[in-house]
């Protein structure tokens, strides 16, 4: 039997605060045109962002590297509670060993600011979690540039 540390679900949690109303932050997280601006870290760009924002609806994001390589992620919305929370599955079409994971994003009203808490869970191992932490950190850096005063 494997030790508990190898069988326990591997989870990533990141928190950021943005100088914008909760509704604006939620909209920027879920609007396809806004997603194209922030949803790929570093020098990656988003070539495709499709969103059917409803429980059972699907989304698709294509992230393109400068060399033309395209990484595709897709999933299904599990929970849509504007402007408080959204949860969706996350699967890489060209990286099946990463498995299907779950992303939950909470938007907390902090007066003139919004605290965003991203929880990405069900990673098969800490290496894949680490790669996603790098990606999400870079994406959240870009996300922050959407709001004035960031």
C-alpha positions as CSV (number, residue, x, y, z in Angstrom):
1,X,0.0,0.0,0.0
2,X,1.3,3.4,-1.0
3,X,2.0,6.0,1.8
4,X,-0.8,8.5,2.3
5,X,1.3,11.4,0.8
6,X,1.3,9.5,-2.5
7,X,-2.4,8.7,-2.6
8,X,-3.8,11.9,-1.2
9,X,-5.2,14.4,-3.7
10,X,-2.7,17.1,-4.7
11,X,-4.2,20.6,-4.5
12,X,-3.0,24.1,-5.5
13,X,-4.4,27.2,-3.9
14,X,-3.5,30.8,-5.0
15,X,-4.9,34.1,-3.7
16,X,-4.7,37.5,-5.3
17,X,-6.4,40.8,-4.6
18,X,-7.5,43.2,-7.4
19,X,-8.5,46.8,-7.3
20,X,-11.9,46.3,-8.9
21,X,-15.5,45.4,-8.0
22,X,-16.3,41.7,-7.6
23,X,-18.6,41.9,-10.7
24,X,-15.9,43.2,-12.9
25,X,-13.4,40.6,-11.7
26,X,-15.9,37.8,-12.3
27,X,-16.7,39.1,-15.7
28,X,-13.0,39.3,-16.7
29,X,-12.6,35.7,-15.5
30,X,-15.5,34.4,-17.6
31,X,-15.7,36.6,-20.7
32,X,-14.0,35.1,-23.8
33,X,-12.5,38.4,-25.0
34,X,-11.0,39.1,-21.6
35,X,-9.8,35.5,-21.3
36,X,-7.8,36.0,-24.5
37,X,-5.9,38.8,-22.7
38,X,-4.8,36.9,-19.6
39,X,-5.3,33.2,-19.7
40,X,-1.8,32.1,-20.8
41,X,1.3,32.8,-18.9
42,X,4.5,34.3,-20.0
43,X,5.0,34.8,-23.8
44,X,2.1,32.5,-24.6
45,X,-1.0,34.0,-26.3
46,X,-4.6,32.8,-26.4
47,X,-5.7,32.0,-29.9
48,X,-9.1,30.6,-29.0
49,X,-11.4,31.2,-26.0
50,X,-14.9,29.8,-26.1
51,X,-17.2,29.9,-23.1
52,X,-20.7,28.5,-22.5
53,X,-21.1,29.9,-19.0
54,X,-23.8,27.7,-17.5
55,X,-23.8,24.5,-15.4
56,X,-23.0,21.7,-18.0
57,X,-21.7,24.3,-20.5
58,X,-18.3,23.7,-22.0
59,X,-15.3,26.0,-22.4
60,X,-12.2,25.7,-24.6
61,X,-8.9,27.7,-24.5
62,X,-6.0,27.3,-27.0
63,X,-2.7,28.7,-25.7
64,X,-0.1,29.3,-28.3
65,X,3.7,29.5,-27.8
66,X,5.9,31.8,-30.0
67,X,7.1,28.7,-31.9
68,X,3.5,27.9,-32.9
69,X,2.9,25.0,-30.5
70,X,-0.7,25.1,-29.3
71,X,-1.8,23.6,-26.0
72,X,-5.6,23.0,-25.7
73,X,-7.5,22.9,-22.5
74,X,-11.2,22.2,-22.2
75,X,-13.8,21.4,-19.5
76,X,-17.3,21.6,-18.2
77,X,-18.8,24.1,-15.8
78,X,-19.8,22.4,-12.6
79,X,-21.0,25.5,-10.7
80,X,-21.8,29.1,-11.9
81,X,-22.8,31.5,-9.2
82,X,-22.1,35.1,-10.4
83,X,-20.3,37.0,-9.1
84,X,-19.3,34.8,-6.2
85,X,-17.9,31.5,-7.6
86,X,-17.3,29.4,-10.6
87,X,-16.1,25.8,-10.8
88,X,-15.1,23.8,-13.8
89,X,-13.2,20.7,-14.9
90,X,-9.9,21.1,-16.5
91,X,-8.4,18.7,-19.1
92,X,-5.5,19.2,-21.5
93,X,-6.3,17.7,-24.9
94,X,-2.6,17.1,-25.6
95,X,-1.4,16.2,-22.1
96,X,-3.6,13.3,-21.0
97,X,-1.3,12.2,-18.2
98,X,-2.3,15.4,-16.3
99,X,-5.8,13.9,-16.0
100,X,-9.1,15.7,-15.4
101,X,-8.8,18.2,-12.6
102,X,-11.1,20.7,-10.9
103,X,-10.8,24.5,-10.8
104,X,-12.8,26.5,-8.3
105,X,-12.5,30.3,-8.3
106,X,-14.1,32.3,-5.5
107,X,-14.5,36.1,-5.7
108,X,-14.7,37.8,-2.3
109,X,-15.9,41.4,-2.0
110,X,-13.3,43.4,0.0
111,X,-14.8,46.9,-0.4
112,X,-13.1,48.6,-3.3
113,X,-11.2,45.4,-4.0
114,X,-11.9,41.8,-4.8
115,X,-10.0,38.9,-3.4
116,X,-9.8,36.0,-5.8
117,X,-9.1,32.5,-4.4
118,X,-8.2,29.9,-7.0
119,X,-8.2,26.2,-5.9
120,X,-7.1,23.7,-8.5
121,X,-7.3,20.2,-7.2
122,X,-7.2,16.5,-8.1
123,X,-3.7,16.6,-9.6
124,X,-2.2,13.1,-10.0
125,X,1.2,14.2,-8.6
126,X,3.1,17.1,-7.2
127,X,5.1,17.6,-10.5
128,X,2.0,18.3,-12.5
129,X,0.7,20.5,-9.7
130,X,4.0,22.5,-9.9
131,X,3.7,23.0,-13.6
132,X,0.1,24.3,-13.1
133,X,1.3,26.6,-10.3
134,X,3.8,28.2,-12.7
135,X,1.1,28.6,-15.3
136,X,-1.5,30.0,-13.0
137,X,0.9,32.4,-11.4
138,X,1.9,33.8,-14.8
139,X,-1.8,34.0,-15.9
140,X,-2.8,35.8,-12.7
141,X,0.0,38.3,-13.2
142,X,-1.5,39.1,-16.6
143,X,-5.0,39.0,-15.2
144,X,-4.0,41.8,-12.8
145,X,-3.1,44.1,-15.7
146,X,-6.7,44.3,-16.8
147,X,-7.7,46.5,-13.8
148,X,-6.7,50.1,-13.4
149,X,-4.2,50.7,-10.6
150,X,-2.9,47.1,-10.9
